[in-house]
Amino acid sequence: MRNPENLLEIENLKVSFQMRNFTLDAVKGIDLSIKPGEVVGVVGESGSGKSLTARAILNLMPRTAQTAGSVKFKGRDGVVSVLDHGRESRTMRELRGGQIGMIFQEPMTALSPVHSIGQQVMKTLTLHTDQRKKALEDRAAELMDLVQLPDPRGMLKKYPHQLSGGMRQRAMIAMALSCNPSLLLADEPTTALDVTTEAQILNLIRGLQEQFNMGVMFITHNFGVVAELADRVTVMNHGIVEETGTIDEIFYEPKAAYTQKLLSLIPRLPEYAMADNVEAIPAQPAAFSKKADEDVVLKVENLKMYFPTQKDWRGRVTEQLKAVDDVSFTIRRGETFGLVGESGSGKSTVARAILRAYQPTAGTVSFQAPDGNFHELTELQGDRLRRMRAHMQMVFQDPYSSLNPRMTVEQLIGEPMVNQGETNQKLIREKAAALLHQVGLKPDMLSRYPHAFSGGQRQRIGIARALVTNPSFVVLDESVSALDVSIAAQTIDLLRELQETLKLTYLFITHDLSMIANFADNIGVMQKGKLVEAGDTVSFFANPREAYSRRLLNAVPIPDPRRARRLQARREKEALSA
Amino acid sequence: MLWFILKRILWSIPTMVLISIATFIIIQLPPGDYVTAYIAELEETGESISALEAVELRKSFGLDRPMIVQYWDWISNIVFYGDFGLSLDWKLPVSDLLWDRIALTLMISTLSLLLTWVIAIPIGVYSATRQYSVFDYVFTVLGFLGRGIPDFLLALVLMWMGFAYFNFHVGGLFSPEMADAPWSLAKFWDLLVHLWVPVVVLATGGAAGLLRVMRANMLEELGKPYVETAYAQGMGEREVVWRYPVRVALNPFFSTVGWALPALISGDVITAVVLNLPTTGPLLLRALLNQDMYMAGGFILILSIFTIIGTLLSDILLTLTDPRIRHA
């Protein structure tokens, strides 16, 4: 080891894959070190090599990986040079789980579906200790208690599918910590969680890290999470380290151009959020006071969408899930209505009920078509419904699964036109080419298939497809959530530009409050199927009325360490006085 | 759990009643009846019977009564006395003909199913964990060959080889001198000597298909994050693979046990005919050709009951192995 104080020392690590006719350099010589008790945040976009680096520490890379450089870990029995030991070697197996714990992104799939939580935690213990049955169970229950899971003994008998995402991630952490590791690798452990759950898990990790003085390597694409947790930050990009520094250095004096760019692009809660800076609250724009009724494009009233979950033997519904329960709101021409909420709150179901992918259980949805007439969407059927669909379109979340891989871009974009009865191929091609140009792609890409495009490009194709029938109303369902920071920023810009030029009205469904704060004119908050609060964006963020909205806003990770600390202090003071 | 099993068993009762009715209707569907078929057979040999005799014949078989009465007689005898009626063709009680053959069929089929799994599962796991290795390609080629060659052809080749090179008596399950002998160690040995050909023939095709399924299932499971978690806990490869993904990949197997059971009895008629096996397949074929309605009906009913039992077994096995189903 260069520095005897270090717990982990990575020097000039290179990982490459030999492909058929080229070599893919995934990690191109990086240096990174972690001291005992230190939290190092590793930030980067997808393809930056951050996850692969974590796997190199455990020597768990894909079998075809070729490595160079060194990874040294100070273990209980001396320094281990990880890459010099075989993947299947005894030394490595003892380190994994025994001295280095790892937690993963997907709490749903990262635990075995056919073993109980207890079986899985105790498995780690039996691999690294000589404890017997009784002692094993005691230790496992103790761990459940440590990660603050209720009813620790009963928890051991549960299976992953019986737990919520947050509880699964706690169980995962318990497993990783079971043998008192000195280093914890966390690969996007909160990315798949809701914002309030994320805040709890981050608190838990921080608490445990301090309690056991663990070194932590925290991999994430989210600067907010890093700001809340890390002591030092390493920014990675395309397999190299752009820069490493203390948290304040990275956030307030970034040296690398890449870091500066990323920091400028990440969506932030406005200055005035949670009345943090009262002077920053902008005056209401004049346009907002004029709320004439003729401007209404969509009026949703008492919308209900229930799904039967249990039927008796006669087929009568005995239990139902109230996915959308009495929701009303209006959207005006040219505005963006942001519908926010945690997963399962019913926000996507609202959109699908509006677009009549579902037949709503009750309620009305009146939509003003471009001809100026209002149509009651819940009553339209057959051909009239299809014609109305030309005016309302949707852009989906996942750019990978929302495009049929067997259709060319021209077929994909043209499909809504074909559905509307257009048969003139030349017209379809011209329109598709024009739209490709409009979303910033080249018209000569028409004959390609989706796999030839990156995630951001695919999302642009999805947007073009939604616009091909000249709709006036577009639902954006988490349409930028799956994209990297810089790509998401570009896509948002594109959506803004299109809204401006095409006079579009958006219903933007998202869980990302920082992003929507800078985009939407009005905000609606959903919780368990109900719309708990709705209002204009500025008043909502400056002074949310409902307790749930406050909780949601409080949980948003702030990519600004000083502000995060200030808010944290205030939160603690509020909690004390309350 | 117990309640779940009980509920399933209770549900199977009305299902069986419906199936028995459907069975009876189906065997009545073809135009004519056994007597028509019998007359046609007689005419072929130059004999004939008068219309009056035909009526008498029908009466004596009870074929002149309304269908619902015939059905009730048939089903009540089965349920209360285990009497499947008289085979019109063989002039023997159906149950005498049936049970012997079903026992042998079950034995052959179970053995071949076990052999199928013993071959397919380890090879499938190996092919998936060493994807694109030399042996993966070898097994892939063999798999497609096994899938592509019809069972009866393989049976013919094996019979010919056994006969020409090893001087075995092939075909049937017993040597001619043992067929009617009472059970003894010698007869059992004779059975084993004959058994391997049909078992191997039936297992090859199945194994070839199954190993592709196992390979595909495993490839999907191996890519899942929980496998990586298992490695990160410190487990070795062998333990990770067999403890985690294999268990999940086996689920489709458990859920198809139910189909395997009836297929065991009705399946591979051609192979059974070629190998001259005293199994149920050829018997069912003959009963259907001759409109031997009680024989055919008894068969179809038993097949259906096996289907129900098989499905029940699958359900129970699945709930035992997959907690996600148990708690749903």
Contacts between the chains, C-beta under 8 A, distances in Angstrom:
chain1	res1	chain2	res2	distance
A	58	B	231	7.7
A	58	B	232	6.1
A	60	B	228	6.9
A	60	B	231	5.4
A	60	B	232	6.6
A	88	B	236	6.1
A	88	B	237	5.9
A	93	B	234	4.7
A	93	B	235	7.2
A	93	B	236	6.1
A	94	B	234	6.6
A	95	B	234	7.6
A	96	B	231	6.8
A	96	B	232	5.4
A	96	B	233	6.6
A	96	B	234	4.2
A	97	B	232	6.2
A	97	B	233	4.0
A	97	B	234	3.7
A	98	B	234	5.8
A	101	B	232	7.8
A	102	B	229	7.8
A	102	B	232	4.3
A	104	B	225	5.5
A	104	B	228	6.9
A	104	B	229	6.3
A	105	B	225	7.6
A	106	B	225	5.1
A	109	B	224	5.5
A	109	B	225	4.7
A	109	B	226	6.1
A	110	B	225	4.2
A	110	B	226	5.6
A	110	B	228	7.5
A	110	B	229	4.9
A	111	B	226	5.7
A	111	B	229	6.7
A	112	B	226	4.7
A	112	B	229	7.6
A	112	B	230	7.2
A	112	B	244	5.3
A	112	B	248	7.8
A	113	B	226	7.3
A	113	B	248	6.5
A	113	B	322	7.6
A	113	B	323	7.4
A	113	B	324	5.9
A	114	B	244	8.0
A	114	B	247	5.3
A	114	B	248	5.9
A	114	B	321	6.8
A	114	B	322	6.0
A	114	B	323	6.2
A	114	B	324	7.8
A	115	B	244	7.9
A	116	B	323	7.3
A	123	B	233	6.4
A	123	B	235	7.6
A	124	B	233	4.6
A	124	B	234	7.0
A	127	B	233	6.3
A	127	B	234	4.6
A	127	B	235	6.5
A	128	B	234	6.3
A	159	B	323	4.1
A	159	B	324	7.1
A	159	B	327	6.8
A	161	B	323	7.3
A	161	B	324	5.0
A	161	B	327	7.1
A	162	B	327	6.1
A	172	B	229	7.6
A	175	B	229	7.7
A	175	B	233	6.9
A	176	B	232	7.8
